[in-house]
Amino acid sequence: MPHRAGFLDRAPLSLGLGVFVVVVSNVIGSHQGHLLGPLGYLLIVPPAFILLLRNRFPLTVFLTVAPLVWLYYGTGQPGGPAALYAILAVFNLSLRRGPLIAGSAAAGLLGAGVLAGLIAGQSLEDPRIGFAVAWSGMAVAAGAALAARRNSLAARREQAEERSRRLAEEERLRIAREVHDVVAHSLAMINVQAGVGAHVADRRPEEAKQALLAIKAASHTALEDLRATLAVLRSGEGRAPAPSLTRLADLTEATTAAGLPVQVEGEPGELPAPVDSAAYRIVQESLTNAVRHAKAVTGVTVRFARADGSIEIMVDDDGTGSVEPGSGNGLRGMRERAEALGGTLSAGPRAEGGFQVRARLPLGDT
């Protein structure tokens, strides 16, 4: 079906050109008193049909059409625009196979035609030779220029599509990290508070009530963040609200309410939006991991420091039995956030005990 469609698409130009050449040649022949005869029609009509195959067999079509045109003029037929057949054929050959092949084929046929003419007694001063050389050269150049233009447009389209795919993939991964961070942190807090509530429900109902209130607050925050993120996925437009260290107090209070006191040292100060967002998520994921995985932990320290155009974030816990971390989504997400900004992130047990997450994020021009 594609070949048939392409064949039919080429028919109007080829057959229309054939009708034009035949009509104009007859008009010119009538003024010259020499109408087209059977030989003239035999040489002037077939090229229109042969040109229908010009895209599939560009070189063969040119090597067939050009000699027929040369014979037409060489056998004393009426003048006319039959040369347009050869011009279209060499233009298409240059477009499909490049100027080197087209130029070589045209030069070879012209050379053979000139040699045949000399043997037949024609002069090199025949103006038709110069006409053929000039128009062949222009057709080859035009075909090469159009091919270069098409290739350039195709390359631009491919680059634009690749960029769109890359941006879509980056946004998908970003949203996946956001969903993971929101859900993991909130569920960790809810899980701890639920355990506390179940443990003290009978003996200390006031503490159980506080645990339920903490669960309510954590689930409310999680639902708000999750709704905002899912709204982006549904609409396909915009971006979910970016987290910020301006909400650090809420984060530390929730972790402290879960039974893990958090101490903050240093001030992050004003940060570029991407750095601010990444820093918040790194602290959030570090606190979540401390709540979920640290053993016998009594507290966590979050430190901020600036040096050499970067902000350094350290989250230390004093738990016991810390081991080298695995390759879970949380640690991978933190590292991806840091590396996306040109920063670094390391995580592992401390020599004095406990676990440390350390990130360095460049601040750019700020």
C-alpha positions in Angstrom: 0.0 0.0 0.0 2.8 2.6 0.8 4.5 1.9 -2.6 1.1 2.2 -4.4 0.3 5.5 -2.6 3.8 6.9 -3.5 3.3 5.7 -7.1 0.0 7.5 -7.4 1.4 10.6 -5.7 4.1 10.8 -8.4 1.6 10.3 -11.3 0.2 13.9 -11.6 3.7 15.5 -12.0 5.0 12.8 -14.4 1.9 12.5 -16.6 1.2 16.2 -16.4 4.7 16.9 -17.6 4.2 14.3 -20.4 1.0 16.1 -21.6 2.7 19.4 -21.5 5.8 18.2 -23.5 3.7 16.6 -26.2 1.3 19.5 -26.6 4.1 22.2 -26.7 6.2 20.0 -29.0 3.2 19.7 -31.5 2.6 23.5 -31.3 6.2 24.2 -32.0 6.2 21.5 -34.8 3.2 23.1 -36.4 5.0 26.4 -36.7 8.1 24.7 -38.0 6.0 22.7 -40.5 7.2 19.5 -39.0 4.6 17.7 -36.8 5.5 14.9 -34.5 5.7 11.5 -36.3 5.6 8.0 -34.9 9.3 8.1 -34.0 8.8 11.4 -32.2 6.0 10.0 -30.1 8.0 6.9 -29.4 10.8 9.0 -28.0 8.7 11.6 -26.2 5.8 9.7 -24.5 7.5 6.8 -22.7 9.7 9.0 -20.5 6.5 10.4 -18.8 5.6 6.8 -17.7 9.2 5.8 -16.8 9.4 8.8 -14.5 6.7 7.2 -12.3 9.4 4.9 -11.0 11.9 7.7 -10.3 11.9 7.4 -6.5 12.3 3.6 -6.4 14.9 3.4 -9.2 16.4 6.9 -9.6 19.6 5.9 -11.3 17.9 3.5 -13.8 15.2 6.0 -14.6 17.8 8.7 -15.4 20.0 6.4 -17.5 16.8 5.5 -19.5 15.1 8.8 -19.8 18.2 11.0 -20.7 19.2 8.9 -23.8 15.6 9.0 -25.0 15.6 12.8 -24.7 19.1 13.0 -26.4 17.8 10.8 -29.3 14.7 13.0 -29.6 16.7 16.1 -30.3 19.4 14.2 -32.3 16.9 12.7 -34.8 15.6 16.0 -36.0 12.3 16.0 -34.1 10.4 19.3 -33.5 12.0 21.5 -30.8 10.2 21.6 -27.5 10.6 21.1 -23.7 11.5 17.4 -23.8 14.7 18.3 -21.9 12.5 18.7 -18.8 12.3 14.9 -18.6 16.0 14.7 -18.2 16.2 17.6 -15.8 13.6 16.1 -13.6 15.3 12.7 -13.7 18.8 14.1 -12.7 17.3 16.4 -10.1 15.5 13.3 -8.5 18.7 11.3 -8.8 20.7 14.0 -6.9 17.9 14.2 -4.3 17.8 10.4 -3.7 21.4 9.3 -4.2 23.4 12.5 -3.7 25.2 14.9 -6.0 28.3 12.7 -6.6 26.3 9.9 -8.2 24.0 12.3 -10.0 26.9 14.4 -11.3 28.9 11.4 -12.4 25.9 9.9 -14.2 25.1 13.1 -15.9 28.7 13.7 -16.9 29.0 10.2 -18.3 25.9 10.5 -20.4 26.8 14.0 -21.6 30.3 12.8 -22.5 28.9 9.8 -24.4 26.4 12.0 -26.2 29.1 14.5 -27.2 31.3 11.7 -28.5 28.5 10.2 -30.5 27.8 13.6 -31.9 31.4 14.2 -32.9 31.4 10.8 -34.7 28.3 11.8 -36.5 30.0 15.1 -37.6 28.4 17.5 -35.1 30.4 20.4 -33.8 31.4 21.1 -30.2 30.0 24.6 -30.7 26.4 23.1 -30.8 24.5 25.3 -28.3 22.5 22.3 -27.1 25.7 20.9 -25.4 26.1 24.1 -23.3 22.4 24.0 -22.5 22.6 20.4 -21.4 25.7 21.0 -19.2 24.2 24.1 -17.5 20.8 22.7 -16.8 22.3 19.4 -15.6 24.5 21.2 -13.2 21.7 23.3 -11.8 19.4 20.3 -11.4 22.2 18.4 -9.5 22.8 21.4 -7.2 19.1 21.9 -6.6 18.5 18.2 -5.7 21.5 18.2 -3.3 20.3 21.4 -1.7 16.8 20.0 -1.2 18.2 16.8 0.2 20.3 18.7 2.7 17.3 20.8 3.7 15.2 17.6 4.3 18.0 16.0 6.3 18.3 19.1 8.4 14.6 19.3 9.1 14.5 15.5 9.9 17.4 15.9 12.3 15.7 18.8 14.1 12.5 16.8 14.4 14.4 13.9 15.8 16.2 16.1 18.3 12.9 17.7 19.3 11.3 14.3 19.8 14.2 13.0 21.8 14.2 16.1 24.0 10.5 15.7 24.6 10.9 12.0 25.5 13.8 12.9 27.8 11.9 15.7 29.5 8.8 13.4 29.9 11.0 10.7 31.4 12.7 13.1 33.8 9.3 14.4 34.9 8.0 10.9 35.4 11.0 10.0 37.6 10.6 13.3 39.5 6.9 12.6 40.3 7.8 9.0 41.2 10.3 10.3 43.7 7.8 12.8 45.1 5.2 10.1 45.6 7.7 7.8 47.2 9.0 10.5 49.6 5.5 11.6 50.6 4.1 8.2 51.1 7.2 6.6 52.7 7.6 9.4 55.2 4.0 9.7 56.2 3.4 6.0 56.5 6.5 5.6 58.6 5.2 8.3 61.0 1.7 6.7 61.0 3.1 3.3 61.6 5.2 4.4 64.6 2.3 6.4 66.1 -0.1 3.5 65.6 2.3 1.3 67.4 2.5 3.7 70.3 -1.2 4.1 70.5 -1.8 0.4 70.5 0.8 -0.1 73.2 -0.6 2.5 75.7 -4.3 2.4 74.8 -5.3 0.6 77.9 -2.9 2.1 80.5 -2.4 5.7 79.3 -5.4 6.8 77.1 -4.1 10.4 77.0 -0.9 9.2 75.2 -3.0 7.1 72.9 -5.1 10.1 72.1 -2.0 12.1 71.2 -0.8 9.3 69.0 -4.1 9.3 67.1 -3.9 13.1 66.7 -0.4 12.7 65.3 -1.6 10.1 62.9 -4.4 12.4 61.8 -2.0 15.2 61.1 0.5 13.0 59.3 -2.2 11.5 57.1 -3.7 14.9 56.4 -0.4 16.3 55.2 0.3 13.2 53.1 -3.1 13.4 51.4 -2.6 17.0 50.5 0.8 16.4 49.0 -0.4 13.3 47.2 -3.5 15.0 45.8 -1.3 17.8 44.4 1.1 15.3 42.8 -1.7 13.2 41.3 -3.4 16.3 40.0 -0.4 16.9 37.8 -0.5 13.4 36.5 -4.2 13.7 35.6 -4.0 17.0 33.9 -0.6 16.5 32.3 0.1 20.2 32.9 2.1 22.2 35.4 4.2 20.8 38.2 3.3 19.7 41.7 4.1 22.2 44.5 7.8 22.0 45.3 8.7 21.2 48.9 10.8 23.7 50.8 12.9 23.9 54.0 10.5 26.5 55.1 8.5 23.5 56.2 11.4 22.0 58.1 9.8 22.7 61.5 6.7 20.7 60.5 9.0 17.8 59.5 11.0 17.8 62.6 7.9 18.1 64.8 6.3 15.2 63.2 9.4 13.1 63.6 9.7 14.1 67.2 6.1 13.3 67.8 6.8 9.8 66.5 9.3 9.3 69.4 12.5 10.4 67.7 13.8 13.8 68.9 15.3 15.9 66.2 17.9 18.6 66.8 18.7 21.2 64.1 22.1 22.9 63.9 22.9 25.7 61.6 20.7 27.6 59.2 20.2 26.7 55.5 19.4 30.4 54.6 18.0 31.4 51.3 18.4 28.7 48.7 17.6 28.5 45.0 14.3 26.7 44.5 15.8 23.4 43.1 18.3 23.2 45.9 15.7 24.1 48.5 13.4 21.3 47.2 16.2 18.7 47.0 17.5 19.6 50.5 14.0 19.2 52.0 13.5 15.8 50.4 16.9 14.6 51.5 16.3 15.5 55.1 12.8 14.0 54.9 14.0 10.7 53.5 16.9 10.6 56.0 14.5 11.1 59.0 12.1 8.5 57.5 14.9 5.9 57.3 16.0 6.7 60.9 12.4 6.1 62.1 12.0 2.9 60.1 15.5 1.3 60.3 17.6 2.7 63.1 17.9 0.5 66.3 18.0 1.8 69.8 18.1 5.4 68.4 17.6 8.2 70.9 17.9 11.2 68.6 18.8 12.6 65.2 20.8 15.7 64.4 20.3 17.7 61.2 23.2 20.1 60.4 23.4 22.8 57.7 26.7 24.4 56.7 27.8 26.6 53.7 31.2 26.4 52.2 32.8 27.0 48.7 29.5 27.9 47.1 27.7 24.8 48.3 25.4 23.9 51.1 26.3 20.8 53.1 23.5 18.7 54.8 24.3 16.1 57.4 21.7 13.9 59.1 23.2 11.7 61.9 21.4 9.3 64.2 22.9 7.5 67.2 21.4 4.1 66.7 23.2 0.8 67.0 24.0 -2.0 64.6 24.1 0.2 61.5 25.2 -1.5 58.4 26.0 -0.5 54.8 22.8 0.6 53.1 21.2 -1.3 50.3 19.9 0.0 47.0 16.4 0.9 47.9 14.3 3.6 46.3 14.8 6.1 49.1 18.6 6.2 48.9 18.6 6.1 45.1 16.1 9.0 45.0 18.3 11.1 47.4 21.4 10.4 45.3 19.5 11.2 42.0 18.3 14.5 43.5 21.9 15.5 44.5 23.5 14.4 41.3 20.9 16.2 39.2 22.1 19.5 40.7 25.8 18.6 40.3 26.2 17.6 43.9 27.1 14.5 45.8 25.5 12.3 48.4 27.0 9.6 50.7 25.3 7.4 53.3 26.6 4.8 55.7 27.5 3.9 59.2 29.6 6.3 61.3 32.8 5.2 63.0 31.5 6.3 66.4 28.2 4.5 65.9 24.9 5.4 64.2 24.3 6.3 60.6 25.0 9.4 58.6 23.6 10.9 55.4 25.8 13.6 54.0 24.9 15.7 50.9 26.7 18.6 49.2 24.6 20.7 46.9 26.1 23.5 44.8 24.3 26.9 45.1 25.1 28.1 41.6 25.3 31.9 41.3 23.4 32.7 44.5 
